[in-house]
Amino acid sequence: MNPHEIRIIGDPVLRTIGDPVDNVDGALVQLVDNMFETMYEAAGIGLAAPQVGVQKQFFVYDHGDEVGVILNPKIVESDGEWVFEEGCLSVPGLSWEITRPKTIHLVGIDLEGNEVSKEADEIEARLFQHEIDHLNGVLLIDHLDDEQRKEALGTLRKMNFQRPSSPPAPGELRLP
Ligand code: ZN
């Protein structure tokens, strides 16, 4: 199976809230494999299910020594403040300095059903917060102030991203 097409800002699936994953089956494992492939092909360090059109609460990531998939992730604690120039595979070519908590404590489950509990800092904490945003329909531009957002929306309009034209992948939910 080919990697997925990454959904671009303007695609309504990026604004939906994913359903919790309550069952890991072969289809999900296959989807996770494909998402890793898609992420590596795009040279990303994380990819959330809605970015490939799937309204589910999970993401894959590969940063440093940490590679994995986290289902139903939640941030249970966050601390500090850190400014970082942040981009997104669903908003290609653009990035903004965005302030977020510097450290987080994330919980979730892995593909084997084991509980995951992670203390993350700086880039890794940023990555997890970014992916969890995707699971809740939140995009980078939502973190900008009014003036920045106006400018960003103007830039995005000029870039005129096309809506996807490929047929839905198996197991994929696409909004009308
Ligand atoms: Zn993103």
Residues whose N, C-alpha, C, O or C-beta is under 5 A from the ligand:
A	BS01	ZN	G87 C88 L89 S90
